[in-house]
Amino acid sequence: AVCPLFLNNYWLLALNNVGLYAVLALSLNIVLGHTGLFNMGHMAFYAIGAYTTAILNTQFQVPVLWLMPISGLFAGIAALFVAWPVIRLRGDYLLIVTIAVVEIVCIALENDIFGITGGSNGIFGIDRPMLFGIKIFREWQFFYLIWGFLGLTMILFHLLEKSRFGRALNYIKQDETAAEGSGISTAHYKMMAFIFAAFWAGMAGTLYAAKMNTVSPGSFTFGESAMLFAI
């Protein structure tokens, strides 16, 4: 909390990037760490959230922070369509499908799908967020916004891990057959984990779009997904 008092903008920028990747990594951990599903396409939902914010803000002037749950919802719906046909796949097979998803999203964005994504140039002119009547545009202000959201994420996900839902996900990871034998609907829980993780990544995408003031397909490549998987 005291970092902005003695760090310059370079280090605050680095810490803001750390905060965003930490939020993304925690959301991916719901699928990968707790449920044991190999997902290397998580960056696609981050991109969907960022582009949802960019489009609705630049074209309809919807305030940026209001768009966080909406962006999360769009990312969650996308995850539903992705997960529905493939959720019963395991291991490398699921991994290959998720790699394809992030590539499809990037190609669609580059080709200016529906004429609203701006092609390879992306979308510019996204408004800065407003919080309690204060416009957030300085690096230290984004530091408190991003790390505040990260703190909320850590608390929520800790509670989730201790909940009935979190325990079910861990049972599935440890032994899916035994979990099914215990009465856990494994397909249902895996689907919910996939959607919830995508929802949170979509909300993080809003913060990214607001901070950068622009979005482009080059920020959501497979290389970014691989780095997130490593994190």
C-alpha positions as CSV (number, residue, x, y, z in Angstrom):
1,A,0.0,0.0,0.0
2,V,2.9,2.4,0.6
3,C,4.8,1.5,-2.7
4,P,3.5,4.6,-4.6
5,L,5.1,6.8,-2.0
6,F,8.6,5.9,-2.9
7,L,8.5,4.1,-6.3
8,N,8.7,5.9,-9.7
9,N,6.3,5.3,-12.6
10,Y,8.5,2.6,-14.1
11,W,8.2,0.3,-11.1
12,L,4.5,1.1,-10.6
13,L,3.9,0.1,-14.2
14,A,5.7,-3.2,-13.5
15,L,3.7,-3.8,-10.4
16,N,0.5,-3.0,-12.2
17,N,1.4,-5.7,-14.8
18,V,2.2,-8.1,-12.0
19,G,-1.2,-7.4,-10.4
20,L,-3.1,-8.0,-13.7
21,Y,-1.2,-11.3,-14.3
22,A,-1.8,-12.4,-10.8
23,V,-5.6,-11.9,-11.2
24,L,-5.5,-13.9,-14.4
25,A,-3.3,-16.6,-12.9
26,L,-5.7,-17.0,-10.0
27,S,-8.7,-17.2,-12.3
28,L,-6.9,-19.9,-14.4
29,N,-6.0,-21.7,-11.2
30,I,-9.7,-22.5,-10.7
31,V,-9.6,-24.6,-13.8
32,L,-6.0,-25.8,-13.9
33,G,-4.9,-25.9,-10.2
34,H,-8.2,-26.9,-8.5
35,T,-9.9,-28.9,-11.1
36,G,-6.9,-30.3,-13.0
37,L,-8.1,-29.4,-16.5
38,F,-5.3,-28.4,-18.9
39,N,-6.3,-25.0,-20.3
40,M,-3.9,-23.0,-22.4
41,G,-6.6,-20.8,-24.0
42,H,-7.5,-18.6,-21.0
43,M,-6.1,-15.5,-22.7
44,A,-9.0,-15.7,-25.1
45,F,-11.5,-14.9,-22.4
46,Y,-9.2,-12.0,-21.2
47,A,-9.4,-10.7,-24.8
48,I,-13.1,-11.0,-25.0
49,G,-13.5,-9.0,-21.8
50,A,-11.1,-6.3,-23.0
51,Y,-12.8,-6.0,-26.4
52,T,-16.3,-6.0,-24.9
53,T,-15.2,-3.0,-22.7
54,A,-13.6,-1.3,-25.6
55,I,-16.5,-1.6,-28.0
56,L,-19.3,-0.7,-25.5
57,N,-17.3,2.2,-24.1
58,T,-16.2,3.8,-27.4
59,Q,-19.4,3.2,-29.2
60,F,-22.0,3.7,-26.5
61,Q,-20.1,5.6,-23.8
62,V,-20.9,3.2,-21.1
63,P,-18.7,4.0,-18.0
64,V,-15.7,1.6,-17.9
65,L,-16.1,0.2,-14.4
66,W,-19.8,-0.5,-15.0
67,L,-18.6,-2.8,-17.8
68,M,-16.7,-5.2,-15.6
69,P,-19.6,-7.6,-14.9
70,I,-20.8,-7.2,-18.5
71,S,-17.4,-8.1,-19.9
72,G,-17.2,-11.0,-17.5
73,L,-20.6,-12.2,-18.6
74,F,-19.6,-12.1,-22.3
75,A,-16.5,-14.1,-21.5
76,G,-18.5,-16.6,-19.4
77,I,-20.9,-17.1,-22.3
78,A,-18.0,-17.7,-24.6
79,A,-16.6,-20.2,-22.2
80,L,-20.0,-22.0,-22.1
81,F,-19.9,-22.4,-25.8
82,V,-16.3,-23.6,-25.8
83,A,-16.7,-26.0,-22.8
84,W,-20.0,-27.5,-23.6
85,P,-18.8,-29.9,-26.4
86,V,-15.4,-30.6,-25.0
87,I,-15.7,-30.7,-21.2
88,R,-15.5,-34.5,-21.1
89,L,-12.1,-34.5,-22.8
90,R,-9.1,-35.0,-20.6
91,G,-5.4,-34.2,-20.6
92,D,-3.7,-33.4,-23.8
93,Y,-6.9,-33.5,-25.9
94,L,-8.5,-30.7,-23.9
95,L,-5.2,-28.8,-24.0
96,I,-5.1,-28.9,-27.8
97,V,-8.7,-27.7,-28.1
98,T,-8.0,-24.7,-25.8
99,I,-4.9,-23.8,-27.8
100,A,-7.2,-23.7,-30.9
101,V,-9.7,-21.4,-29.1
102,V,-7.1,-18.7,-28.4
103,E,-5.9,-18.9,-32.0
104,I,-9.5,-18.6,-33.4
105,V,-10.2,-15.6,-31.2
106,C,-7.0,-13.8,-32.3
107,I,-7.7,-14.5,-36.0
108,A,-11.3,-13.3,-35.6
109,L,-10.1,-10.0,-34.0
110,E,-7.5,-9.5,-36.7
111,N,-10.1,-9.9,-39.4
112,D,-12.3,-7.2,-37.9
113,I,-15.2,-9.5,-37.1
114,F,-18.6,-7.8,-37.6
115,G,-16.6,-4.7,-38.4
116,I,-16.3,-3.7,-34.8
117,T,-12.9,-4.9,-33.6
118,G,-10.7,-2.6,-35.6
119,G,-8.7,-5.4,-37.2
120,S,-5.0,-5.6,-36.5
121,N,-5.0,-1.9,-35.4
122,G,-7.4,-2.6,-32.6
123,I,-9.6,-0.1,-30.8
124,F,-8.3,3.3,-29.5
125,G,-9.8,6.0,-27.2
126,I,-11.1,4.0,-24.3
127,D,-12.1,6.2,-21.5
128,R,-10.3,6.2,-18.2
129,P,-12.3,4.7,-15.3
130,M,-14.1,6.9,-12.7
131,L,-14.2,5.8,-9.1
132,F,-16.1,7.9,-6.4
133,G,-16.1,10.8,-8.9
134,I,-12.3,10.7,-9.4
135,K,-10.9,9.9,-12.9
136,I,-8.2,7.3,-12.7
137,F,-5.4,8.0,-15.1
138,R,-2.1,8.1,-13.2
139,E,0.0,5.0,-12.6
140,W,-0.3,5.2,-8.8
141,Q,-4.1,5.4,-9.1
142,F,-4.2,2.3,-11.2
143,F,-1.9,0.6,-8.7
144,Y,-4.6,0.9,-6.0
145,L,-7.4,-0.1,-8.3
146,I,-5.6,-3.2,-9.7
147,W,-4.2,-4.4,-6.4
148,G,-7.4,-3.7,-4.6
149,F,-9.1,-6.0,-7.2
150,L,-6.4,-8.5,-6.7
151,G,-6.9,-8.5,-2.9
152,L,-10.7,-9.0,-3.4
153,T,-9.9,-11.9,-5.8
154,M,-7.6,-13.6,-3.3
155,I,-10.1,-13.3,-0.5
156,L,-13.0,-14.6,-2.7
157,F,-11.0,-17.5,-4.1
158,H,-9.8,-18.5,-0.7
159,L,-13.4,-18.7,0.5
160,L,-14.3,-20.6,-2.7
161,E,-11.6,-23.2,-2.1
162,K,-13.0,-23.9,1.4
163,S,-16.6,-24.1,0.1
164,R,-18.5,-27.2,-1.1
165,F,-17.9,-26.1,-4.7
166,G,-14.1,-25.8,-4.1
167,R,-13.9,-29.2,-2.4
168,A,-15.8,-30.8,-5.3
169,L,-13.3,-29.4,-7.8
170,N,-10.4,-30.8,-5.8
171,Y,-12.0,-34.2,-5.6
172,I,-12.4,-34.2,-9.4
173,K,-8.7,-33.3,-9.7
174,Q,-7.5,-36.0,-7.3
175,D,-9.7,-38.8,-8.7
176,E,-12.6,-38.1,-11.1
177,T,-13.9,-41.7,-11.0
178,A,-14.1,-41.7,-7.2
179,A,-15.7,-38.2,-7.3
180,E,-18.4,-39.6,-9.6
181,G,-18.9,-42.5,-7.4
182,S,-19.4,-40.1,-4.5
183,G,-22.3,-38.5,-6.3
184,I,-20.5,-35.5,-7.7
185,S,-21.7,-34.4,-11.2
186,T,-18.2,-34.0,-12.6
187,A,-19.3,-32.6,-16.0
188,H,-21.4,-29.9,-14.2
189,Y,-18.7,-28.9,-11.8
190,K,-16.0,-28.7,-14.5
191,M,-18.4,-26.6,-16.7
192,M,-19.0,-24.2,-13.8
193,A,-15.3,-24.0,-13.0
194,F,-14.6,-23.1,-16.7
195,I,-17.3,-20.5,-16.8
196,F,-16.4,-18.9,-13.5
197,A,-12.7,-18.7,-14.4
198,A,-13.6,-17.1,-17.8
199,F,-16.0,-14.6,-16.1
200,W,-13.2,-13.4,-13.8
201,A,-10.7,-13.2,-16.7
202,G,-13.2,-11.1,-18.6
203,M,-13.5,-8.6,-15.7
204,A,-9.7,-8.4,-15.6
205,G,-9.8,-7.6,-19.3
206,T,-11.8,-4.5,-18.4
207,L,-9.0,-3.2,-16.2
208,Y,-6.5,-3.9,-18.9
209,A,-8.4,-2.0,-21.5
210,A,-8.9,0.9,-19.2
211,K,-5.3,1.0,-18.2
212,M,-3.9,0.8,-21.7
213,N,-6.5,3.0,-23.3
214,T,-6.4,0.7,-26.3
215,V,-6.7,-2.9,-27.2
216,S,-5.3,-4.9,-30.1
217,P,-5.0,-8.6,-31.1
218,G,-1.2,-8.6,-30.5
219,S,-1.8,-8.5,-26.8
220,F,-3.7,-11.8,-26.6
221,T,-1.6,-14.2,-28.6
222,F,-0.8,-17.8,-27.9
223,G,2.6,-16.7,-26.5
224,E,0.7,-14.8,-23.8
225,S,-1.4,-17.8,-23.1
226,A,1.7,-20.0,-22.7
227,M,3.2,-17.5,-20.3
228,L,0.0,-17.4,-18.3
229,F,-0.1,-21.2,-18.2
230,A,3.5,-21.1,-16.8
231,I,2.6,-18.5,-14.2
